[in-house]
Amino acid sequence: MSKKKTALIVVSAVFGLIVICCLFAYFIFGIKKVSYDTGEWNNLEKTFIYLPSVDEMGEYDDLKCKYLHKDYFIFQSDAYTLRAKYSEEIFDKQTNYIENNYIFQETVLENGEETAETTFKLDTFEFQMLSLSEYNLYFPKQIVFVGISEEENEIAFVFFDDFDLDYIDKSFSDFLIEECGWE
C-alpha cells in the first residue's frame, strides 16, 4: 500500500472517530438553551390560558423568568419558571387568589396505585401540582406546579413539557432542579 493511501486511511479513521465522539457527546449531554426573557413566558401563557400572564402576577417587587429547553437529538423538553416576590400585603392577596382560583391534584395514580406526591417542599417553597383533568394536562408529559414561599413572600409557577417522557424516576424536588432548572 502506498504512503498516500495509508495516510488517507489514517486521516479518514481519525475524522470518523472525531465525528463519532461528537455524536456520542451530543446524545449524552444534549444541547441546552436558557433564556431569562419574560417574552418566553408570555408566549406560553397565550397557549395555556390558565397560566397567569406577567401582568396578572400583581404588583410584585421582583420578577424572575426562566426558560430551559433541552434537546437530546429527537428528545426535547421545555421548562418555564415564573417567580414573583411581593410585599407582605400583596403576597397575602396573591396567595388567596391562587387558593381560590386554581384546582390542585390530590393524587397521581398509575395502575390504581399512587405513584407521586402532589405536594412537596423545595427550599422555602411549598409546591402543589395543578389538577391534571381540570387543566387538560397529561402526566408526566405536561405538569404545572405552583409554589408558595411564606418566608420569602414569593410565588412561583413552573410549567414542564416533554412529549416523550413516560415516567419520572426521582422526587419532584429533584425533578424541578434537574429537569426544570430550578435555581
N, C-alpha and C positions, 0 to 999 in steps of 0.2 A: 504494500500500500504506500502511496506517495505521501510525502510530508503535508501537502496541501489537503488531501483527503483526511488525514489523521487530525490536522488542525481544525478542519471544518466539522468533523465529528465531535471533537472536544468542545468547540465553541457551541455547537448545537445542543450538546448534552448539558453544558453549564447554563445556557439560556433556558432550556426546558426545566432544569432544576429550579432556577430562579422563578419562573412562571408558576410552577407547582407550589413552591414555598409561599409565594404571594397569594395564590388562591386558597391555600390552607389557612394562612393568617386571616384572610377575609372571612372564611367560614367560621373560624374560631372567635375572632374579635368583632367582626362586623364593622359597620360604619355608624357612628352616632352623630346626629345633628342636634344641637342645643340652641334654643332661642329664648330670649327673655323679653321679647316684644309682645305687648298686650294685643296686638293685631292677631296673633295666633289664637288666643282665647276668644276674641271677637268672632273669628271665622267659625270656631267650634260651636259657640252658643247660638249662632244663627241656624245651625243644623239641629242641635239638640236644645229646643226652646225652653226646656225645664231648667237648664243651667242659667245661673244669673249672668247678666252682662256686667261689664266693668262698672257701668253707671248704676246698676241695681245693687251694687255692693254697699251703697250708702256713703256716708261721709267718713271715709277712712283716713287715718293718719299716715299710713304707709301701705303700698300695694306692691306685691311681687307676683310676677307671672313667669312660668317656665314651660317650655315645650321641649319634649325629648322624643326624637324619632330614632329608632334603632332599625338597622337594615342588615339582615343576615341573608344575603342572596335573595331568595324568594320569600323569606320570612321577614315580616315587618311588624313593628309595634309603634304606637303613639301614646304618649302620656302628657297630659296637660295639668298644670297645677296653678291655682289662683289663690293667693293668700292676702288677706287684708287685716291690718292692725287698727284697732279703734280706741277711742276714749272710752271710759267705763260706761257712760250713759248710752252712747251709740251702740256699744258692744251688746248691752242688755237688750236693746231694741232689735238688733240684727239676730241675736240668738233666739229671741221669742218668735221672730218672723220665720226662721228656719224650722223651729219646733212645731209651729202651727201650719206651715205650708208645704212641708215635704213629708213623704211617706217612706219609712225605712224598712229594710228587710229584717225579718226576725231570725230566720234560719236559712241555711243553704242545704238543700237535700240532693243527694245523688243515690239512686237505687234505694230510696226510702231511708237512708241514713244521713244524719247531719255531718257535713264534711268541712264546714268552715265557720269560724266565729264571725258574726257580722258586726260586732263592736270590738274595738281593741284600742290600746293606748300606744302612742309613739311620741317620744319626747314629752312635751306637756299637753299634747293633743289627745282628746277622746274622739275616736273616729267611729262613724256608723256608715254602713253601706245603704245606698238608696235602694228602694224596692225594685226588684227585677221585673215583676209583672206590671207594676204601675207605670214605669218609665220605659218599658219595652227593651230592657237590657238582657243580654244573653251571657250568663255566667259560664265560664270565666273570660269569654272573649271581650265583653264590654262590662266595665264596672265603674261605678261612681261612688266615691267616698266623700263624706262631709266630716271635717274635723273641727272641733272647738277647743280652744285653749283658754280656760278661765284665768290662768296665771298670767298669760301674755295679752289677754283681750284680743285674741286673734281667731279668725275663721278661715278655713281652707276648704277648697273644693278640688278633688283630684279625679280626673277622668282618664280611664285607661282603655285602649282599644287594640286588640290583636286578633285578627280573624282566624289565625292558625292555632291559637293556644287552646289546648284540650284540658289541661289541669294546672293547678298551682301547687307546687310541692314544697312550699315554705310558708311561714307565718305571714299574715298580711303586713305586719310591721316590716319584715324583711323584704317582702314584695314591693312595698312603697319605696324603700330605699334603693333596692337593686334594679327594679324594672321601671319604676316611675320617676326615679331621680330625685327623691325627697331630700331636701337639704335642711 
